[in-house]
Amino acid sequence: MSNIHPSLGRQLLAGSIWAFFAKVAAIAAALTVHALLARMLEPDEFGTYILASSVVVVSSIVASLGMNHVIVRLLGESHSVDRGQLSRTIILRCTVIALIGAAIAAILIAGPPGHWLAERVFSSQLLTNCTAWVAVWLIALTAQLMLAEAHRGVKDFRMAAILGGPLAGVGLAIMLLASLVLGVELNLKTAILLSAMSALLVIPLGIWLIRKNTIAASGRFHLTPLQLASIAGPMLVTSITLVALNHADVWIVGIYLEKTDIALYGSAIQLASLIGFPLLILNSVVPPYVAELYKIDQHDQLQRELRRATGIATYAAVAGFLVVVLLSGHLLRIVYGDFYQRAATVLIIIAAGRLVSVCTGPCGIVLMMTGFHHVMMWVNIVAGAMSVLLMILVARPFGLQGIATVAALMIIAQNAAMLWLARIKSGVWTHAELSPRAILSA
C-alpha cells in the first residue's frame, strides 16, 4: 500500500514543538507553584496540599468515565472517515458524560465519604476541613481535561497543550506571587481555593475555541450508549489503574508515614517529572495519528515515525537524568529549600524509572488507540495491584526510599509489558530508535 500520509513526520514535529513549549511552561509553572507553596505553607500543610492535589487528579480521571480517551479516539477515527463532520456531537456527548461523573464524585468528596477518606484513611484533619473546595477543584479540573482532549482529538495541539496545564498553572503562580508580594497570609484552604479558581478561569476560553474550530454535525452519531460504554469501560479501568499506579506511592506515604514525608516525596516526584517530560510531549501529540493511521493500515509508517520520535525523546531524557544524578540535592535545595535536600536519593530512584518509561515510547497510547485498550487495562490492573501491595510491605521498614524503589521497578515492568504487547497485538514497536542517521532521515 502506498504511503498516503507523507506529512506525518512534519505534523508530529509541529505538534511536538507546540507541546514542548506548553509543557515547559506547565512544568515551570508547577515548579514555581510548589516552590512558593513550600515557602508559604508549613511542611505538613504543603504535604497535605500535595495529597489533596493527588486526590483531585485521581478523582477527575475516575469521574471522566473514560471519556477523556474516548473523545480522542472517536475524533481521530471520525476525521479519517467523514472529515470530522461529527466532531461537535462527539465532543458534546463525551463532555456531558464526564461532567455528570464529576458532579457525582464532587458530591461524594464534599460529603461523608470524603470526610471518611480524609479522617480515617489519611488521618488528616487539615484535609477534612478542605473537602468542599477539593470538590470544586475536581469539577473544574475534569472540565479542563475534557476541553484539552477535545482539542487534541481535532489535532489542535497548540490549544490542547495550553489548556492541558500551563494556562491554569501560570494563573495560579501569578495569584500566589501576588499574595506573597502583598503580604497576604496563605493557608491550606486558600491554596486549594486558588487552585480551583485557576482551573475554572480557563474553561470559557476552551469552550469558545472548540466551537470556533469545529463544525455543526451533518450526520447522525452512529454509536449507541451500549457501544460507547463498551469502548469507555476498558479505557476507564485502564485510566483508573494507570493513575492509581502513578499516585499510589503518594497515597501510601500519606497513609503510613508522616505528612512532612509527603512534602519530601512530592518534591522529588515533581523534579523527577522533568525526566519523563519528552514522553509527555510525545504522548500529547500522537494519539489521533495512531488512531487514524492504524484505521487505514499504515502500520509501517506509524512504527517508523513513533520509533524516531521516541529516539529523540530518549536522548533528551538521558541528558536530564545525568543532571539529576549529579545535582539532585542541590536542585531540591534551590527549588524548595534546605529541608527538601533529604529527598535526594528518592529523586534519583524515581528518575531512573521515568527514564526507562521514555525509552519504551508511547506503547500504552498505541494499545489504547488501536482497539486493544482491554489489554492495557489488564496490564495496569496487575501492575497497580502489585505496586500497592509491595509499597505497603516496604513502607514502614524502608520508608521513602523503599516506596520509591517499588514505584520505579513497577514503572519499568509495566512499560516493558506494554511495549511487547503493543507489538504482539498491533504489530507496532514503539521503543527508541537510537541511530542518529535513522532519526534524522526524512
TORFI-306950 format. One record per residue (C-alpha): residue number from 1; x negated, z negated, y negated. Coordinates in steps of 0.001 Angstrom, whole numbers. Layout:
<atoms>
ATOM  resi       px       pz       py
ATOM   NUM        X        Z        Y
...
</atoms>
This chain:
<atoms>
ATOM  resi       px       pz       py
ATOM     1        0        0        0
ATOM     2    -1299      851    -3456
ATOM     3    -2317    -1766    -5895
ATOM     4      784    -1883    -8121
ATOM     5     -263    -4887   -10167
ATOM     6    -3683    -3806   -11531
ATOM     7    -3481    -6069   -14570
ATOM     8    -3074    -9331   -12652
ATOM     9    -6644   -10454   -13273
ATOM    10    -6330    -9877   -17021
ATOM    11    -2925   -11603   -17113
ATOM    12    -4298   -14594   -15230
ATOM    13    -7233   -14696   -17656
ATOM    14    -4958   -14517   -20696
ATOM    15    -2667   -17198   -19304
ATOM    16    -5647   -19324   -18344
ATOM    17    -7072   -19135   -21862
ATOM    18    -3825   -20459   -23324
ATOM    19    -3613   -23081   -20585
ATOM    20    -7236   -24059   -21217
ATOM    21    -6765   -24775   -24906
ATOM    22    -3446   -26524   -24281
ATOM    23    -4922   -28676   -21528
ATOM    24    -7928   -29508   -23698
ATOM    25    -5519   -30631   -26388
ATOM    26    -3444   -32570   -23852
ATOM    27    -6417   -34382   -22378
ATOM    28    -7906   -35059   -25809
ATOM    29    -4569   -36444   -26961
ATOM    30    -4183   -38540   -23799
ATOM    31    -7688   -39949   -24135
ATOM    32    -7041   -40693   -27797
ATOM    33    -3768   -42418   -26969
ATOM    34    -5332   -44518   -24226
ATOM    35    -8374   -45338   -26348
ATOM    36    -6110   -46525   -29176
ATOM    37    -3826   -48487   -26871
ATOM    38    -6804   -50110   -25139
ATOM    39    -7842   -51455   -28541
ATOM    40    -4376   -52226   -29956
ATOM    41    -2966   -53972   -26865
ATOM    42    -4231   -56817   -24728
ATOM    43    -5679   -55694   -21358
ATOM    44    -2617   -56975   -19452
ATOM    45     -301   -55114   -21856
ATOM    46    -2377   -51938   -21582
ATOM    47    -2305   -52246   -17793
ATOM    48     1473   -52657   -17894
ATOM    49     1760   -49580   -20137
ATOM    50     -183   -47543   -17556
ATOM    51     2133   -48886   -14854
ATOM    52     5223   -48001   -16919
ATOM    53     3836   -44516   -17525
ATOM    54     3333   -44084   -13788
ATOM    55     6901   -45227   -13093
ATOM    56     8220   -42714   -15642
ATOM    57     6214   -39810   -14210
ATOM    58     7230   -40575   -10627
ATOM    59    10865   -41113   -11605
ATOM    60    11022   -37875   -13608
ATOM    61     9759   -35883   -10616
ATOM    62    12288   -37546    -8312
ATOM    63    15091   -37187   -10867
ATOM    64    14456   -33462   -11334
ATOM    65    15612   -32983    -7703
ATOM    66    13025   -30274    -7063
ATOM    67    14384   -28077    -9861
ATOM    68    11035   -28028   -11690
ATOM    69     9588   -25943    -8847
ATOM    70    12771   -24026    -8024
ATOM    71    13082   -22743   -11591
ATOM    72     9589   -21199   -11482
ATOM    73    10116   -19584    -8086
ATOM    74    13550   -18152    -8922
ATOM    75    12420   -16826   -12286
ATOM    76     9370   -15193   -10693
ATOM    77    11476   -13582    -7962
ATOM    78    14122   -12549   -10498
ATOM    79    11503   -10728   -12547
ATOM    80    10399    -8670    -9530
ATOM    81    13988    -7734    -8596
ATOM    82    16165    -7486   -11728
ATOM    83    13517    -7740   -14502
ATOM    84    14695   -11211   -15431
ATOM    85    18314   -10414   -16239
ATOM    86    19444   -13702   -14687
ATOM    87    16772   -15817   -16404
ATOM    88    19073   -17730   -18722
ATOM    89    21563   -18529   -15931
ATOM    90    18773   -19764   -13651
ATOM    91    17320   -21949   -16415
ATOM    92    20682   -23451   -17337
ATOM    93    21699   -24293   -13771
ATOM    94    18388   -25812   -12770
ATOM    95    18075   -27827   -16001
ATOM    96    21600   -29249   -15806
ATOM    97    20994   -30414   -12236
ATOM    98    17697   -32026   -13255
ATOM    99    19245   -33826   -16239
ATOM   100    22076   -35193   -14087
ATOM   101    19427   -36609   -11761
ATOM   102    17534   -38044   -14746
ATOM   103    20650   -39749   -16097
ATOM   104    21304   -41406   -12731
ATOM   105    17684   -42519   -12451
ATOM   106    17738   -43896   -16014
ATOM   107    20837   -45995   -15268
ATOM   108    19102   -47433   -12211
ATOM   109    15902   -48242   -14100
ATOM   110    17703   -49892   -17023
ATOM   111    19919   -51888   -14641
ATOM   112    19371   -54401   -11836
ATOM   113    17302   -52060    -9592
ATOM   114    14776   -51569   -12394
ATOM   115    14608   -55281   -13110
ATOM   116    14092   -55980    -9411
ATOM   117    11239   -53449    -9277
ATOM   118     9550   -54968   -12320
ATOM   119    10010   -58626   -11342
ATOM   120     9843   -58635    -7552
ATOM   121     7537   -55721    -6754
ATOM   122     5159   -55663    -9733
ATOM   123     5640   -59313   -10810
ATOM   124     5651   -58236   -14441
ATOM   125     7903   -59883   -16987
ATOM   126     6368   -57583   -19605
ATOM   127     7700   -54538   -17731
ATOM   128    11099   -56182   -17194
ATOM   129    11533   -56573   -20942
ATOM   130    10964   -52844   -21488
ATOM   131    13112   -51175   -18790
ATOM   132    15672   -49816   -21292
ATOM   133    13000   -47928   -23214
ATOM   134    11391   -46807   -19962
ATOM   135    14779   -45261   -19054
ATOM   136    14906   -43350   -22351
ATOM   137    11341   -42152   -21796
ATOM   138    12349   -40927   -18319
ATOM   139    15195   -38725   -19613
ATOM   140    13026   -37280   -22372
ATOM   141    10161   -36504   -20003
ATOM   142    12486   -34804   -17484
ATOM   143    13919   -32527   -20193
ATOM   144    10405   -31778   -21443
ATOM   145     9284   -30967   -17879
ATOM   146    12147   -28531   -17259
ATOM   147    11616   -26713   -20555
ATOM   148     7910   -26308   -19849
ATOM   149     8600   -24971   -16331
ATOM   150    11237   -22573   -17688
ATOM   151     8617   -21048   -19992
ATOM   152     6156   -20899   -17083
ATOM   153     8741   -19069   -14973
ATOM   154     9177   -16353   -17628
ATOM   155     5367   -16160   -17939
ATOM   156     5200   -17562   -21443
ATOM   157     2155   -19611   -20511
ATOM   158     1325   -20444   -24095
ATOM   159     4519   -22402   -24670
ATOM   160     4586   -23708   -21100
ATOM   161     1173   -25233   -21689
ATOM   162     2031   -26568   -25153
ATOM   163     5382   -28061   -24145
ATOM   164     3941   -29482   -20934
ATOM   165     1967   -32205   -22642
ATOM   166     -210   -31595   -25701
ATOM   167     2557   -31400   -28289
ATOM   168     4051   -34743   -27290
ATOM   169      595   -36232   -26786
ATOM   170     -615   -35192   -30216
ATOM   171     2591   -36552   -31749
ATOM   172     2091   -39902   -30026
ATOM   173    -1568   -40037   -31046
ATOM   174     -589   -39406   -34693
ATOM   175     2014   -42178   -34583
ATOM   176     -484   -44618   -33084
ATOM   177    -3155   -43695   -35633
ATOM   178     -648   -44170   -38432
ATOM   179      242   -47606   -37048
ATOM   180    -3439   -48523   -36909
ATOM   181    -4143   -47314   -40450
ATOM   182    -1076   -49045   -41868
ATOM   183    -1913   -52266   -40052
ATOM   184     1300   -52285   -38012
ATOM   185     1025   -54731   -35137
ATOM   186     1710   -52928   -31873
ATOM   187     3211   -54463   -28739
ATOM   188     4088   -53014   -25328
ATOM   189     7731   -52317   -26145
ATOM   190     6817   -50432   -29319
ATOM   191     4194   -48379   -27453
ATOM   192     6778   -47312   -24860
ATOM   193     9325   -46518   -27573
ATOM   194     6830   -44323   -29424
ATOM   195     6001   -42532   -26150
ATOM   196     9679   -41764   -25579
ATOM   197    10090   -40538   -29165
ATOM   198     7108   -38192   -28855
ATOM   199     8708   -36523   -25805
ATOM   200    12141   -36308   -27447
ATOM   201    10776   -34597   -30545
ATOM   202     9522   -31514   -28629
ATOM   203    12849   -30796   -26885
ATOM   204    14623   -28958   -29769
ATOM   205    11644   -26620   -30160
ATOM   206    11601   -25892   -26417
ATOM   207    15321   -25073   -26369
ATOM   208    15061   -22762   -29363
ATOM   209    12094   -20870   -27917
ATOM   210    13540   -20385   -24429
ATOM   211    16743   -18980   -25917
ATOM   212    14676   -16646   -28043
ATOM   213    12598   -15411   -25075
ATOM   214    15412   -14806   -22543
ATOM   215    18458   -12597   -22425
ATOM   216    22032   -13424   -21506
ATOM   217    22816   -12769   -17850
ATOM   218    24213    -9337   -16995
ATOM   219    24661   -10081   -13295
ATOM   220    26031   -12730   -11008
ATOM   221    23940   -15640    -9798
ATOM   222    23705   -14954    -6074
ATOM   223    22705   -18362    -4738
ATOM   224    25397   -20759    -3560
ATOM   225    24933   -24502    -4141
ATOM   226    24030   -24871     -445
ATOM   227    21374   -22162     -669
ATOM   228    19985   -23690    -3837
ATOM   229    19846   -27083    -2134
ATOM   230    18052   -25552      868
ATOM   231    15267   -24391    -1464
ATOM   232    15210   -27502    -3638
ATOM   233    15384   -30057     -816
ATOM   234    11966   -29462      744
ATOM   235    10444   -28961    -2717
ATOM   236    11901   -32289    -3846
ATOM   237    10496   -34116     -833
ATOM   238     7188   -32335    -1402
ATOM   239     7166   -33365    -5064
ATOM   240     8044   -36970    -4239
ATOM   241     5344   -37293    -1602
ATOM   242     2793   -35500    -3780
ATOM   243     3488   -37651    -6815
ATOM   244     3546   -40737    -4590
ATOM   245      129   -39768    -3277
ATOM   246    -1139   -39309    -6843
ATOM   247      345   -42573    -8138
ATOM   248      292   -44800    -5052
ATOM   249    -3103   -46197    -5973
ATOM   250    -1890   -47367    -9396
ATOM   251     1189   -48954    -7839
ATOM   252     -851   -50688    -5113
ATOM   253    -3203   -52066    -7765
ATOM   254     -149   -53277    -9704
ATOM   255     1316   -54999    -6663
ATOM   256    -1769   -56590    -5090
ATOM   257    -4274   -57041    -7925
ATOM   258    -4285   -58295   -11497
ATOM   259    -2719   -56399   -14413
ATOM   260    -6149   -56164   -16029
ATOM   261    -7266   -54313   -12880
ATOM   262    -4603   -51697   -13614
ATOM   263    -6196   -51199   -17022
ATOM   264    -9616   -50691   -15403
ATOM   265    -8273   -48365   -12716
ATOM   266    -6119   -46420   -15153
ATOM   267    -9050   -45826   -17485
ATOM   268   -11103   -44455   -14566
ATOM   269    -8279   -42140   -13471
ATOM   270    -7865   -40785   -16990
ATOM   271   -11525   -39805   -17232
ATOM   272   -11629   -38514   -13641
ATOM   273    -8784   -36160   -14507
ATOM   274   -11333   -34165   -16502
ATOM   275   -12888   -33068   -13194
ATOM   276    -9571   -31696   -11965
ATOM   277    -8948   -30049   -15328
ATOM   278    -9924   -26493   -14216
ATOM   279    -7489   -26649   -11287
ATOM   280    -4736   -27892   -13591
ATOM   281    -5247   -24790   -15698
ATOM   282    -5095   -22553   -12643
ATOM   283    -2009   -24260   -11249
ATOM   284     -236   -23898   -14575
ATOM   285     -689   -20116   -14585
ATOM   286     -460   -18777   -11021
ATOM   287     2986   -19881    -9673
ATOM   288     5130   -16978   -10959
ATOM   289     2462   -14432    -9973
ATOM   290     2208   -15891    -6478
ATOM   291     5985   -15656    -6049
ATOM   292     6092   -12098    -7411
ATOM   293     3106   -10616    -5549
ATOM   294     3988   -12257    -2252
ATOM   295     7509   -10835    -2582
ATOM   296     6114    -7283    -2880
ATOM   297     3446    -7722     -143
ATOM   298      383    -7616    -2386
ATOM   299    -1360   -10316     -317
ATOM   300    -4909    -8952     -506
ATOM   301    -4850    -8666    -4274
ATOM   302    -3342   -12129    -4568
ATOM   303    -6081   -13658    -2399
ATOM   304    -8859   -11854    -4239
ATOM   305    -7718   -12974    -7683
ATOM   306    -6990   -16563    -6595
ATOM   307   -10407   -16980    -4993
ATOM   308   -12174   -15564    -8053
ATOM   309   -10278   -17881   -10350
ATOM   310   -10989   -20857    -8078
ATOM   311   -14690   -19994    -8122
ATOM   312   -14780   -20160   -11916
ATOM   313   -12872   -23450   -11822
ATOM   314   -15302   -24892    -9266
ATOM   315   -18412   -24151   -11351
ATOM   316   -16796   -25927   -14308
ATOM   317   -15760   -28904   -12149
ATOM   318   -19265   -29318   -10687
ATOM   319   -20735   -29485   -14193
ATOM   320   -18212   -32128   -15183
ATOM   321   -18846   -34148   -12032
ATOM   322   -22594   -34269   -12714
ATOM   323   -21898   -35631   -16204
ATOM   324   -19628   -38319   -14750
ATOM   325   -22221   -39356   -12135
ATOM   326   -24952   -39681   -14749
ATOM   327   -22947   -41269   -17578
ATOM   328   -19931   -42999   -16011
ATOM   329   -20485   -46430   -17562
ATOM   330   -21364   -45036   -20976
ATOM   331   -18286   -42781   -21002
ATOM   332   -15977   -45685   -20216
ATOM   333   -17558   -47847   -22893
ATOM   334   -17389   -45161   -25575
ATOM   335   -13759   -44223   -24883
ATOM   336   -12187   -47574   -24002
ATOM   337   -14593   -50374   -24930
ATOM   338   -17141   -52648   -23270
ATOM   339   -14648   -54316   -20913
ATOM   340   -13935   -50999   -19144
ATOM   341   -17528   -50334   -18024
ATOM   342   -16620   -52341   -14921
ATOM   343   -14769   -49272   -13603
ATOM   344   -17879   -47028   -13467
ATOM   345   -18122   -46910    -9660
ATOM   346   -14388   -46364    -9329
ATOM   347   -14670   -43436   -11743
ATOM   348   -17370   -41727    -9649
ATOM   349   -15424   -42175    -6404
ATOM   350   -12192   -40741    -7810
ATOM   351   -14065   -37880    -9486
ATOM   352   -15572   -36856    -6135
ATOM   353   -12113   -36455    -4629
ATOM   354   -10946   -34409    -7617
ATOM   355   -13972   -32114    -7276
ATOM   356   -13088   -31221    -3681
ATOM   357    -9483   -30511    -4655
ATOM   358   -10725   -27988    -7229
ATOM   359   -12865   -26227    -4612
ATOM   360    -9845   -25629    -2349
ATOM   361    -7905   -23942    -5135
ATOM   362    -4126   -23627    -5609
ATOM   363    -3333   -23785    -1882
ATOM   364     -313   -26034    -2444
ATOM   365     1096   -23625    -5026
ATOM   366      769   -20773    -2523
ATOM   367     2723   -22707      105
ATOM   368     5452   -23661    -2344
ATOM   369     5845   -20244    -3961
ATOM   370     5832   -18204     -716
ATOM   371     8667   -19942     1084
ATOM   372     6569   -22423     3068
ATOM   373     7422   -25420      901
ATOM   374     8621   -27247     4023
ATOM   375     5063   -27044     5430
ATOM   376     3636   -28612     2292
ATOM   377     6405   -31192     2457
ATOM   378     5209   -32427     5848
ATOM   379     1557   -32401     4806
ATOM   380     2410   -34587     1837
ATOM   381     4629   -36908     3867
ATOM   382     1837   -37579     6344
ATOM   383     -835   -37859     3633
ATOM   384     1342   -40100     1479
ATOM   385     2247   -42459     4324
ATOM   386    -1359   -42758     5498
ATOM   387    -2579   -43250     1939
ATOM   388     -175   -46090     1179
ATOM   389     -871   -47831     4490
ATOM   390    -4656   -47650     4116
ATOM   391    -4571   -48755      466
ATOM   392    -2501   -51795     1374
ATOM   393    -5017   -52680     4076
ATOM   394    -8059   -52413     1767
ATOM   395    -6540   -53725    -1479
ATOM   396    -7325   -57421    -1178
ATOM   397   -10595   -57328      816
ATOM   398   -12217   -54413    -1051
ATOM   399   -10401   -54350    -4399
ATOM   400   -10503   -51406    -6764
ATOM   401   -13389   -49644    -5008
ATOM   402   -11596   -49758    -1663
ATOM   403    -8406   -48309    -3134
ATOM   404   -10359   -45605    -4969
ATOM   405   -12199   -44628    -1782
ATOM   406    -8965   -44254      178
ATOM   407    -7439   -42230    -2666
ATOM   408   -10417   -39849    -2769
ATOM   409   -10569   -39383     1013
ATOM   410    -6838   -38688     1258
ATOM   411    -7033   -36090    -1533
ATOM   412    -9831   -34361      383
ATOM   413    -7929   -34437     3692
ATOM   414    -4683   -33282     2100
ATOM   415    -6267   -30308      343
ATOM   416    -8221   -29261     3423
ATOM   417    -4981   -29232     5435
ATOM   418    -3102   -27248     2790
ATOM   419    -5952   -24731     2482
ATOM   420    -5862   -23999     6214
ATOM   421    -2076   -23909     6396
ATOM   422    -1814   -21580     3402
ATOM   423    -3999   -19116     5282
ATOM   424    -2117   -19516     8568
ATOM   425     1368   -19251     7064
ATOM   426      983   -16871     4115
ATOM   427    -2224   -15061     5046
ATOM   428    -3889   -16067     1760
ATOM   429    -7109   -18026     1323
ATOM   430    -7466   -19881    -1972
ATOM   431   -10890   -21560    -1685
ATOM   432   -13599   -20810    -4203
ATOM   433   -15442   -17518    -4273
ATOM   434   -18908   -18629    -5380
ATOM   435   -20682   -15279    -5561
ATOM   436   -21278   -14510    -9269
ATOM   437   -21012   -10794    -8553
ATOM   438   -17597   -11152    -6912
ATOM   439   -16351   -13497    -9634
ATOM   440   -17375   -11154   -12449
ATOM   441   -16168    -7963   -10777
ATOM   442   -13134    -6304   -12361
</atoms>
